[in-house]
Each structure stands twice: as C-alpha cells, then as structure tokens.
Amino acid sequence: MAVGHSIDSERWRAEFEGVLSRVTGRFARVETRRRVGPFLLGLMAGLGRTNCWTVSEHAGEASPDGMQRLLARAVWDADAVRDDLRGYVVERLGEPEAVLVVDETGDLKKGTATVGVQRQYTGTAERIENAQVAVYLAYAADRGHTFIDRALYLPKSWTGDPYRLAAAGVPDGTGFRTKPALAREMLARAFDAGTPAGWVAADEVYGQDPKLRADLARRGVGYVLAVASNHQVTIGIGPRKAVELAVRLPARSWQKLSAGMGSKGQRYYDWAMIDTVDQDLPGRHWLLIRRNRRTGEYAFYRAHAPGPVPLSALVRVAGRRWAVEETIQTCKELASLDQHQVRKWTSWHRWTVLAMLVHAFLAVLAADERDQPPPEGLLPLTVNEVRRLFTALVVQTAETVAHVLHWSQWRRRHQANARASHYRRRDHQPN
C-alpha cells in the first residue's frame, strides 16, 4: 500500500476467508463449497449486469453451468446460511440497544413466470408495475447496519394457483401471508435466536398491524412504528385520531431534537409524545409525533417500551428506521441483491441470502475501519468505498485474452441457438 494509507488488504482478505469458513460447512459437495467464494466475489465485483453468466466469467469458469447448479440444484440449506449470517452480524455489530428495522422493496420483472411476480405497487418505481416484492429485516446498530433476514411476498394470485406454485418450486403448504405477517415471522425468528436488540422500527404498513404491536409488547421489546394521520389511539378521554391530537398540542409540548445524521448534517424536527392507553398489553404506550420545522408537516408513530423512557430515546429509534432504506440501496448497488435472473423459489432464496452475506461483510469491514480515525483531511471509509477498494486490491480476476475470447464465443453461440429455437417455435405456430 502507498505511504500514508492504513488499509490492510491482507486483513480484509482474512476477514473474507473467515466469512467463507462460517458457511462452507453448509454445502454438501466439495465442488459446491469451492464455488461459494467466487460467487460472493462476483456479486460484489461491480460487473454492471450480474447474473450466472457474468459471475462465471469473472470466476474463470468455462460456462455458467456450475454457478447455475449452485443456485438451483446443489444440496444446501439457504435458511442455515441465513442463520450463519445473523450470527456473524450479531458477533461483529451487535449491541443491546440495536434496532431491528422492517421494510419491503420491489424488483421490476418482465413476464409472469418468476416466483411472486404480478402487477403491484412497489416503492422502487413509486407506482404499480410488474414486480416481485420481498420484506427485509435489517439490524441497525451504532457500528453499522445490514440485513439479517428476508421473506418473499406471494400475492393471492399466486397462492390461489397450485399449478403456478408447483411450477415455481414453492414448498407445499405455503399460503398467503401479508407483509406484516412475514415481518412477525422474521422478528420472532430473530428474537428466538437471542439476537440482541431493544427496539423495532417500521413504516405504516407494519405500524397499522395490531398483531405485530402485540407480539412485540408481550416480548418486552420496544417499538416505534409509523402510522397514518387518521390512525386512532386511545387516551384518557377516549379514542382520537392522531392528527386531531397533534393540532391541539400547546407550544410547550414540542421539543427540537435530532433524528440522527443525514447527508446534510443533523436532521432536526419538533417532537412530542402523548401517553396512550392499551388495556391488554404490558408496558408504556405513546403516540409519538414529528413536525417538520419548515413546512409544519406531521408524521405519526405508535411507540412502546417496557418502562418509562425519555422522548429522546423514541426519537433515536424513529431516526434509525432510515437505515433500512440505505441498506436496501447499498445491497442492491454493491451486492447485486436485485440483479438475479432466477425464476424459482429456491434460487431466489439462495441468491438473496448470498447477496446479504456480501453486504454484511462489507458493512463489518467499514465498521472496523471507522474504529480507527482516518488520516487528517479524509472522511471515514464508507461501505461503497470499501467495496471499491476490496475488489481493486484483493480480488484476482481471470481476464486473460483467451478467457475473454472464449466467453465471447460462448455467449454468441448460446444466443444463436436461442434465436434459432425462437424462429422454429414461431414457424410452427398456426396462423
């Protein structure tokens, strides 16, 4: 490394090997175990378009058959790797006051055969599109944030069609579950495994679900869950809409507090909290209100803690919810989370858990680097910069002239065969 740089590329290489050693025991055959590392490196290589073809070429393989087998037919348990991922994140980023954050994201898809795809609203496009939607669970701590679980959302158009489910390899008995129901399952899995976290945060889709709030309160877990302005809460004088309570608050009820650092500095809002009543659940309950200091716009949250907490504690959790949006963005950009071109249930779960493992590795490296102050005049290393440096300094590519030419011929031959097959099908179709 150049003089003045403190980056230890050998330590980064050892960290990657340590991540591999956590999961390779989950793969039955030695050929499969040997492919996992190159596959992970391909996911973070910034290939532009990441799929089994490009990952295989990057890994130095002669065809995509091996990588496709890793995702589709090889013997290994993606849920077990997910558990290893969670253990790695807890070990390296864990803290008792961490926040588990739930959110969903959509990937735009063509056709109707890819598992879970239908025309539905997705925040990715901010409109109704042909998309596949999944719910993700992020672990947000002071040292960093990354995913620890995910669940694919199957619309009723899928769960009501057993032939379609079977064609996509969806396990027998898989029925329709709402996004909050999927969130409840992931949260239960995390807490049952002893994941250290004192809080849960999520947007309105999840805050409106009384079963989710009840599950967390009975576990003694605090939460700050967004709700709509017309959401009703019960106070001493009876049920009231959230917005009705907000507009009647006197000036002394509001406090200027930061929800955390943003790209332009501290994110200051006015905040207030109102005690609410929930006879059936333990702990303390509040309506938390955020007011934009410039526009006066309100945002509302149902909040709970096992005992009394200051307003600043609830504001901290509310601010942590934004971590999941950054995690979704960086996991797609840096670990190819959304670039899979797989159609079936098993392949989707395998691709996503390996992409999440890549992101967790990068998040841990960035957290370790931030433990040491950067050289004077430099910002700390971000996850994005860590990915760029790791792929430049550590990853060895197989780009010989012969290898590049081999893959050019392979792609063109495959595409020629596909075109010829298409023409044959077209010519045999009745007029």
C-alpha positions in Angstrom: 0.0 0.0 0.0 1.1 3.6 -0.6 2.7 5.6 2.3 0.0 7.2 4.5 -2.6 4.6 3.9 -3.7 2.4 6.8 -5.7 -0.1 4.9 -4.5 -3.7 5.5 -5.6 -5.7 2.4 -4.3 -8.9 4.0 -6.6 -8.4 7.0 -9.5 -7.8 4.6 -8.7 -11.0 2.7 -8.6 -12.9 6.1 -12.0 -11.4 7.0 -13.4 -12.7 3.8 -11.9 -16.1 4.3 -13.4 -16.1 7.8 -16.9 -15.3 6.4 -16.5 -18.2 4.0 -15.4 -20.6 6.8 -18.7 -19.8 8.6 -20.9 -21.1 5.8 -18.9 -23.6 3.7 -19.9 -26.4 6.1 -23.5 -25.9 4.9 -22.6 -27.2 1.4 -22.6 -31.0 0.9 -20.2 -31.4 -2.1 -16.6 -30.0 -2.3 -17.3 -28.6 -5.8 -20.2 -26.5 -4.4 -18.0 -25.3 -1.5 -15.3 -24.2 -3.9 -17.8 -22.1 -5.9 -19.3 -20.2 -3.0 -16.3 -17.8 -2.6 -16.0 -17.0 -6.3 -19.8 -16.5 -6.4 -19.7 -14.0 -3.5 -16.8 -12.2 -5.1 -18.7 -11.9 -8.4 -21.7 -10.4 -6.6 -19.6 -7.5 -5.3 -17.4 -7.2 -8.4 -19.4 -4.4 -10.0 -19.9 -6.3 -13.2 -22.6 -4.0 -14.5 -25.1 -6.7 -15.2 -24.7 -9.5 -12.6 -26.0 -13.0 -13.4 -24.7 -16.5 -13.5 -23.1 -15.8 -16.9 -21.1 -12.8 -15.8 -20.3 -14.2 -12.4 -19.0 -17.4 -14.0 -16.8 -15.5 -16.5 -15.4 -13.4 -13.6 -14.6 -16.6 -11.7 -12.7 -18.0 -14.6 -15.1 -20.9 -15.3 -15.8 -22.1 -18.8 -19.6 -22.0 -18.6 -22.3 -20.8 -16.2 -23.4 -24.4 -15.5 -21.7 -24.7 -12.1 -23.0 -21.3 -10.8 -26.5 -22.2 -12.0 -26.3 -25.5 -10.2 -25.2 -23.7 -7.0 -28.4 -21.7 -7.1 -30.9 -24.3 -8.4 -29.9 -27.9 -7.8 -26.9 -28.2 -5.4 -27.6 -29.6 -1.9 -27.5 -26.8 0.7 -29.9 -25.1 3.1 -30.3 -21.3 2.5 -32.0 -21.0 5.9 -29.0 -22.4 7.6 -26.8 -19.9 5.8 -29.2 -17.1 6.9 -28.7 -18.2 10.5 -24.9 -18.1 10.0 -25.3 -14.6 8.5 -27.3 -13.4 11.5 -24.6 -14.9 13.9 -21.9 -13.0 12.0 -23.7 -9.7 12.2 -24.5 -10.1 15.9 -20.9 -11.0 16.7 -19.4 -8.1 14.8 -22.1 -5.3 15.1 -24.3 -6.5 18.0 -25.4 -4.3 20.9 -28.3 -4.5 23.3 -29.9 -1.2 22.1 -29.8 -2.1 18.4 -32.9 -1.6 16.3 -34.4 -4.2 14.1 -35.9 -2.4 11.1 -38.5 -3.9 8.7 -39.2 -2.7 5.2 -40.1 -4.1 1.8 -38.7 -3.4 -1.6 -39.7 -4.4 -5.2 -37.7 -5.6 -8.1 -39.2 -4.9 -11.6 -39.6 -8.0 -13.6 -40.9 -9.0 -17.0 -43.4 -11.8 -17.7 -45.4 -13.8 -15.3 -43.3 -16.9 -14.5 -40.9 -15.5 -12.0 -42.0 -16.5 -8.5 -44.2 -13.9 -6.8 -44.4 -11.5 -9.8 -47.6 -9.7 -10.6 -48.6 -6.1 -11.2 -48.4 -4.5 -7.8 -47.3 -1.3 -6.1 -43.6 -1.0 -5.4 -41.7 1.9 -3.9 -38.9 1.2 -6.3 -40.9 2.6 -9.2 -43.4 4.5 -6.9 -46.3 3.2 -8.9 -48.0 -0.1 -9.9 -45.6 -2.2 -12.0 -44.9 -5.8 -12.9 -42.7 -6.6 -9.9 -41.5 -9.1 -7.3 -41.8 -7.8 -3.7 -39.9 -9.0 -0.6 -39.8 -8.0 3.0 -36.4 -7.5 4.6 -35.2 -7.3 8.2 -32.2 -5.1 8.9 -30.0 -4.9 12.0 -29.2 -1.3 12.8 -26.5 -0.6 15.5 -24.1 2.2 16.2 -21.3 0.4 14.3 -23.3 -0.2 11.2 -26.4 -1.8 9.6 -27.1 -4.7 7.3 -29.7 -7.3 6.6 -30.2 -10.5 8.6 -33.4 -11.9 7.1 -35.8 -11.7 4.2 -39.1 -13.2 3.1 -40.6 -13.3 -0.4 -44.2 -11.9 -0.6 -46.6 -14.1 -2.6 -49.7 -12.3 -3.7 -53.1 -14.1 -3.7 -52.9 -14.6 -7.5 -50.0 -17.0 -6.7 -51.2 -18.7 -3.5 -54.5 -19.4 -5.1 -53.0 -21.2 -8.1 -51.4 -24.6 -7.0 -50.1 -25.3 -10.5 -48.3 -22.0 -10.6 -46.8 -22.6 -7.2 -45.6 -26.1 -8.2 -44.0 -24.8 -11.4 -42.0 -22.2 -9.4 -41.0 -24.8 -6.8 -42.8 -23.2 -3.9 -43.0 -25.6 -0.9 -46.2 -27.4 -0.3 -48.4 -25.7 2.3 -47.2 -22.2 1.6 -50.2 -20.0 1.8 -50.9 -16.3 1.6 -49.3 -14.1 4.2 -49.5 -10.4 4.5 -46.3 -8.3 4.7 -46.8 -7.7 8.4 -47.3 -11.4 8.9 -44.0 -12.1 7.2 -42.4 -9.4 9.4 -43.8 -11.0 12.5 -42.2 -14.4 11.5 -38.8 -12.8 10.8 -38.8 -10.9 14.1 -39.8 -13.9 16.0 -37.0 -15.9 14.4 -34.5 -13.2 15.3 -35.6 -12.8 18.9 -35.9 -16.6 19.5 -32.3 -16.9 18.3 -31.2 -14.4 21.0 -30.5 -11.5 18.7 -29.6 -8.5 20.9 -31.9 -5.7 20.0 -34.1 -3.5 22.3 -36.3 -1.9 19.6 -38.1 -2.5 16.4 -38.9 0.2 13.8 -41.0 0.1 10.6 -43.2 2.2 8.3 -47.0 2.5 8.2 -47.6 -0.9 6.5 -46.4 -2.6 9.7 -47.4 0.1 12.3 -51.0 -0.4 11.4 -50.9 -4.1 12.3 -52.2 -4.7 15.8 -50.8 -8.3 15.9 -47.3 -7.0 15.3 -47.5 -4.4 18.0 -49.0 -7.0 20.4 -46.3 -9.6 19.7 -43.5 -7.1 20.5 -45.2 -5.7 23.6 -45.6 -9.2 25.0 -42.0 -9.9 24.3 -41.0 -6.8 26.2 -39.5 -5.2 23.1 -39.8 -1.5 22.5 -41.0 -0.2 19.1 -41.5 2.9 17.1 -43.9 2.1 14.2 -45.2 4.7 11.8 -48.9 5.1 11.4 -51.2 7.2 9.3 -52.6 10.6 10.3 -56.1 9.2 10.7 -54.9 6.3 12.9 -56.9 6.1 16.1 -55.3 5.9 19.5 -57.0 5.8 22.9 -56.1 8.4 25.5 -57.7 9.2 28.8 -60.8 10.8 27.2 -61.3 8.1 24.7 -60.3 7.3 21.1 -59.0 10.1 18.9 -57.3 10.4 15.5 -53.6 11.1 15.6 -53.8 14.3 13.6 -56.6 15.7 15.9 -54.3 15.3 18.9 -51.3 16.9 17.1 -53.0 20.1 16.1 -54.2 20.7 19.7 -50.9 20.4 21.4 -49.6 23.6 23.1 -46.2 25.0 22.1 -44.6 23.8 25.4 -45.3 20.2 24.3 -42.8 20.3 21.5 -39.0 19.7 21.7 -36.4 20.3 19.0 -34.5 17.0 18.7 -32.3 15.4 16.0 -33.3 12.1 14.4 -29.7 11.5 13.6 -27.1 12.5 11.0 -28.2 12.9 7.4 -26.3 13.7 4.2 -26.6 17.4 5.1 -26.0 17.2 8.8 -28.3 16.6 11.8 -31.9 16.1 11.0 -33.8 18.4 13.3 -37.6 18.2 13.8 -40.0 19.2 16.5 -41.2 16.2 18.5 -43.9 15.5 21.0 -45.3 12.4 22.8 -48.7 11.7 24.2 -49.5 8.8 26.7 -52.0 6.3 25.2 -54.0 3.5 26.8 -53.8 -0.1 25.8 -55.5 -2.2 28.5 -54.5 -5.6 27.1 -50.8 -5.1 26.7 -47.9 -4.6 29.2 -45.5 -1.6 29.3 -45.9 2.0 28.5 -47.5 3.3 25.2 -47.4 6.6 23.4 -48.3 8.4 20.3 -45.1 10.0 19.0 -45.5 13.0 16.7 -42.9 14.5 14.4 -43.3 18.0 13.0 -41.3 19.4 10.1 -39.8 22.7 11.3 -40.0 24.3 7.9 -43.3 23.0 6.4 -45.2 22.0 9.6 -46.0 18.6 8.1 -46.7 15.9 10.7 -45.6 12.2 10.9 -47.0 9.8 13.5 -45.8 6.7 15.3 -47.2 4.2 17.7 -44.5 3.8 20.4 -44.0 1.3 23.2 -41.4 0.5 25.8 -41.4 -1.9 28.8 -41.0 1.1 31.1 -40.6 4.8 31.1 -38.2 6.3 28.5 -37.3 9.8 27.6 -38.6 11.4 24.4 -35.0 11.4 23.0 -34.9 7.6 23.2 -38.0 7.2 21.0 -36.7 9.9 18.6 -33.4 7.9 18.2 -35.3 4.8 17.2 -37.5 6.7 14.8 -34.4 8.0 13.1 -32.8 4.6 12.9 -35.6 3.4 10.6 -34.0 5.3 7.7 -31.1 2.8 8.0 -33.1 0.2 6.2 -33.6 2.4 3.1 -29.8 2.9 2.9 -29.3 -0.8 3.4 -31.7 -1.7 0.5 -29.9 0.8 -1.8 -26.4 -0.3 -1.0 -27.2 -4.0 -1.0 -28.7 -3.6 -4.5 -25.8 -1.5 -5.7 -22.9 -3.2 -4.1 -24.0 -6.8 -3.6 -26.3 -7.3 -6.7 -29.4 -8.0 -4.5 -31.8 -7.1 -7.2 -29.9 -8.4 -10.3 -30.8 -12.0 -10.0 -32.4 -13.6 -13.2 -33.8 -16.6 -11.4 -37.4 -17.7 -11.5 -37.9 -20.3 -8.8 -38.4 -20.2 -5.1 -35.2 -22.0 -4.1 -32.9 -20.0 -6.4 -34.4 -16.7 -5.2 -33.8 -17.6 -1.5 -30.2 -18.7 -2.3 -29.3 -15.6 -4.4 -30.7 -13.2 -1.8 -29.0 -14.8 1.2 -25.6 -14.8 -0.5 -26.1 -11.1 -1.5 -27.0 -10.3 2.1 -23.9 -12.1 3.3 -21.7 -9.9 0.9 -23.3 -6.8 2.2 -22.8 -7.8 5.8 -19.1 -8.5 5.1 -18.7 -5.0 3.6 -20.6 -3.4 6.5 -18.3 -5.1 9.0 -15.2 -4.0 7.1 -16.4 -0.4 7.1 -17.3 -0.6 10.8 -13.8 -1.9 11.6 -12.2 0.9 9.6 -14.3 3.5 11.3 -13.0 2.3 14.7 -9.7 4.0 13.7 -9.7 7.7 13.0 -9.0 8.4 9.3 -5.9 10.3 8.2 -6.2 14.1 8.5 -8.4 15.6 5.8 -10.1 12.3 4.8 -13.6 11.1 5.5 -14.1 7.7 7.1 -14.4 4.8 4.6 -17.9 4.2 3.5 -19.4 0.8 2.6 -19.2 1.9 -1.1 -15.6 2.8 -0.9 -14.7 -0.4 1.0 -16.3 -2.4 -1.9 -14.3 -0.5 -4.5 -11.0 -0.9 -2.6 -11.6 -4.6 -1.8 -12.4 -5.5 -5.4 -9.4 -3.5 -6.7 -6.8 -4.6 -4.1 -7.8 -8.1 -3.1 -9.9 -9.8 -5.8 -7.9 -11.5 -8.5 -9.7 -11.7 -11.9 -9.3 -14.3 -14.7 -9.3 -11.9 -17.6 -6.7 -13.4 -19.9 -7.2 -12.8 -23.6 -8.0 -16.5 -24.2 -10.7 -16.4 -21.4 -12.3 -13.2 -22.8 -12.5 -14.7 -26.3 -13.8 -18.0 -25.0 -16.7 -16.2 -23.3 -17.4 -14.1 -26.3 -17.8 -17.2 -28.4 -19.9 -19.0 -25.7 -22.4 -16.1 -25.4 -22.7 -15.7 -29.2 -23.2 -19.5 -29.7 -25.8 -19.6 -26.9 -27.6 -16.6 -28.3 -27.6 -18.1 -31.8 -29.1 -21.3 -30.5 -31.8 -19.3 -28.6 -32.7 -17.3 -31.7 -32.9 -20.4 -33.9 -35.2 -22.1 -31.3 -37.4 -19.0 -31.3 -37.7 -19.0 -35.0 -38.6 -22.7 -35.1 -41.4 -22.1 -32.5 -42.7 -19.2 -34.4 -42.7 -21.0 -37.7 -44.7 -23.9 -36.2 -47.4 -21.7 -34.7 -50.7 -21.8 -36.5 -51.7 -18.6 -38.4 
